[in-house]
Amino acid sequence: MPELPEVQALVDFLDARLTGHAFTAIAVNSFAALKTFDPPVTAVVGTPVASVSRHGKFVDIDAGVHLVFHLAKAGWLRWSDDLPPAVLKPGRSAIALRVRVDDGSGFDLTEAGTKKSLAVYVVRQASDVPGIARLGPDPLALDFNVEQFSELLSGRRTQIKGVLRDQSIIAGIGNAYSDEILHAAKLSPFAIAATLSSADVERLYAAMRTTVTDAVTTASGKPPAELKDAKRRGMSVHGRTGLACPVCGDTVRSVYFADNSLEYCPTCQTGGKVLADRRLSRLLK
């Protein structure tokens, strides 16, 4: 799933190529992906793009009205400097949406797999998208300080892993970077947010800012086709089950859930304790 660093790289890539240009056509190939009907999707055609920006994991293209999309778990953007002229055939490809630009370029929004979660909106203002209206603060915002972060955690009797992933609390962090942040902060993903000490909170805040900032720097300037591999290469624990922790050399472990997993280092994060894996527990019964 693309998270804040990859989405920011996509925004920078699109902003450099779309600003000042107008869309000449837009074709919806998956009507399940289109979440709005007023304004019509064709309302984005003809007006030069003023800007491309990010709200959490949402990409916002301002072309008079706003074309907003969220790539969800399996969505992606495929750019072409010379977009093929072929007409899309509904249900025959992974392409959910195709946008043509006045210089012959354009992009497709694609989604792999059978679980379709990619979402596209055409709205008069970005805040009309419910997911954007609910977003918490951006972790890289200049005015988001450790005191505000501490207030967000205060009183929350939920695991810190879930708090970091909750977009209504902090915008833009998902499964992968929450693993990386907790590893850098030397905290268990199962730690309860409200029980963290002030030193834990300060360490977690610093790890969050540094991890996300470094990932944004790594992703910056890369074309969409290279972002997924760059993200994987930058991980210390996420997606590295069974490999050595780059900090201490212990084996990276996983805990599996219904549709995803978390990864962590026992030595760095849990005092050597291996966390219970519900999937393995069921198999041993």
RAZI-V912214 format. One record per pair of residues at least 12 apart in sequence whose ideal C-beta (glycine too) atoms are under 7 Angstrom apart, sorted by sequence separation. I is the first residue (numbers start at 1). J is the second residue. D is the distance in whole Angstrom. If there is no record, write none. Layout:
I&J&D + I&J&D
This chain:
49&61&6 + 50&62&5 + 58&70&5 + 97&109&4 + 218&230&6 + 240&252&5 + 241&253&7 + 28&41&6 + 49&62&7 + 57&70&6 + 95&108&5 + 96&109&5 + 165&178&5 + 187&200&6 + 241&254&4 + 252&265&6 + 253&266&6 + 49&63&5 + 96&110&7 + 164&178&4 + 26&41&6 + 95&110&5 + 96&111&5 + 237&252&5 + 250&265&5 + 26&42&6 + 47&63&5 + 94&110&5 + 218&234&5 + 250&266&6 + 47&64&4 + 83&100&6 + 94&111&6 + 152&169&6 + 161&178&6 + 164&181&6 + 187&204&6 + 248&265&7 + 250&267&4 + 26&44&6 + 94&112&6 + 152&170&7 + 185&203&5 + 247&265&7 + 26&45&6 + 44&63&5 + 185&204&4 + 215&234&6 + 248&267&5 + 25&45&6 + 245&265&4 + 248&268&6 + 255&275&5 + 23&44&5 + 24&45&7 + 44&65&6 + 83&104&7 + 161&182&7 + 247&268&6 + 253&274&6 + 256&277&6 + 23&45&5 + 43&65&5 + 82&104&6 + 83&105&6 + 96&118&5 + 160&182&7 + 185&207&4 + 241&263&6 + 245&267&7 + 253&275&7 + 255&277&5 + 256&278&7 + 44&67&5 + 82&105&7 + 83&106&4 + 97&120&6 + 184&207&4 + 240&263&6 + 245&268&6 + 254&277&7 + 256&279&4 + 22&46&6 + 81&105&5 + 239&263&7 + 22&47&6 + 80&105&6 + 238&263&5 + 22&48&5 + 39&65&5 + 80&106&6 + 181&207&5 + 184&210&7 + 237&263&4 + 21&48&6 + 80&107&7 + 160&187&6 + 181&208&5 + 184&211&5 + 237&264&6 + 20&48&6 + 21&49&6 + 79&107&5 + 161&189&4 + 237&265&6 + 20&49&7 + 78&107&6 + 160&189&7 + 19&49&5 + 77&107&5 + 78&108&5 + 159&189&6 + 163&193&5 + 181&211&5 + 18&49&4 + 19&50&7 + 136&167&7 + 139&170&5 + 159&190&5 + 160&191&5 + 180&211&5 + 19&51&6 + 77&109&6 + 78&110&6 + 135&167&6 + 136&168&5 + 159&191&7 + 19&52&7 + 134&167&7 + 135&168&7 + 136&169&5 + 137&170&6 + 138&171&5 + 139&172&6 + 159&192&6 + 160&193&5 + 18&52&6 + 75&109&6 + 76&110&5 + 134&168&5 + 136&170&5 + 137&171&7 + 138&172&6 + 139&173&6 + 158&192&7 + 177&211&6 + 75&110&7 + 136&171&5 + 157&192&6 + 158&193&6 + 177&212&6 + 15&51&7 + 75&111&5 + 135&171&4 + 160&196&7 + 15&52&4 + 74&111&5 + 156&193&4 + 157&194&6 + 14&52&4 + 74&112&5 + 156&194&5 + 177&215&7 + 74&113&5 + 155&194&5 + 23&63&6 + 69&109&6 + 153&193&4 + 154&194&7 + 11&52&5 + 153&194&7 + 11&53&6 + 11&54&5 + 18&61&7 + 75&118&4 + 153&196&6 + 73&117&6 + 72&117&4 + 8&54&6 + 72&118&5 + 7&54&5 + 14&61&7 + 71&118&6 + 72&119&7 + 11&59&6 + 153&201&6 + 10&59&6 + 70&119&5 + 7&57&5 + 69&119&7 + 69&120&5 + 150&201&5 + 7&59&6 + 149&201&7 + 4&57&7 + 68&121&4 + 183&236&6 + 3&57&6 + 183&237&5 + 2&57&7 + 67&122&6 + 68&123&6 + 146&201&7 + 176&231&7 + 180&235&6 + 146&202&6 + 149&205&5 + 180&236&6 + 65&122&6 + 66&123&5 + 180&237&7 + 65&123&7 + 68&126&6 + 179&237&5 + 180&238&6 + 29&88&5 + 65&124&6 + 66&125&7 + 146&205&4 + 176&235&7 + 179&238&4 + 66&126&5 + 27&88&5 + 29&90&6 + 68&129&5 + 70&131&7 + 176&238&4 + 33&96&4 + 29&93&7 + 33&97&6 + 29&95&5 + 30&96&4 + 60&126&5 + 10&77&6 + 29&96&6 + 29&97&6 + 2&71&5 + 28&97&6 + 29&98&7 + 139&208&5 + 140&209&7 + 139&209&7 + 1&72&7 + 27&98&5 + 55&126&6 + 58&129&7 + 1&73&5 + 140&212&6 + 26&99&5 + 58&131&7 + 139&212&6 + 140&213&6 + 189&262&5 + 58&132&6 + 25&100&4 + 189&264&6 + 23&99&6 + 24&100&5 + 23&100&7 + 24&101&7 + 55&132&5 + 23&101&6 + 24&102&5 + 44&122&6 + 43&122&6 + 56&135&5 + 21&101&5 + 22&102&5 + 55&135&6 + 21&102&5 + 41&122&5 + 183&264&7 + 188&269&5 + 21&103&6 + 182&264&7 + 183&265&6 + 186&268&5 + 187&269&6 + 188&270&5 + 18&101&7 + 33&116&7 + 39&122&5 + 179&262&6 + 186&269&6 + 32&116&5 + 35&119&5 + 179&263&5 + 33&118&5 + 35&120&7 + 36&121&5 + 39&124&7 + 175&260&6 + 179&264&7 + 183&268&6 + 190&275&6 + 30&116&7 + 33&119&6 + 34&120&5 + 35&121&5 + 36&122&5 + 183&269&6 + 33&120&5 + 36&123&6 + 182&269&6 + 17&105&7 + 161&262&6 + 56&167&6 + 56&171&3 + 57&172&6 + 56&172&5 + 79&223&7 + 79&224&5 + 78&224&7 + 77&224&5 + 4&172&3 + 3&172&6 + 4&173&6 + 3&173&6 + 3&174&4 + 1&174&5 + 3&176&6 + 1&175&7 + 3&177&5 + 5&212&6 + 4&212&6 + 8&216&5 + 12&220&7 + 5&215&4 + 9&219&4 + 13&223&6 + 5&216&5 + 8&219&7 + 9&220&6 + 13&224&6 + 6&219&6 + 9&222&6 + 5&219&5 + 10&224&6 + 9&227&6 + 6&227&5 + 6&231&6
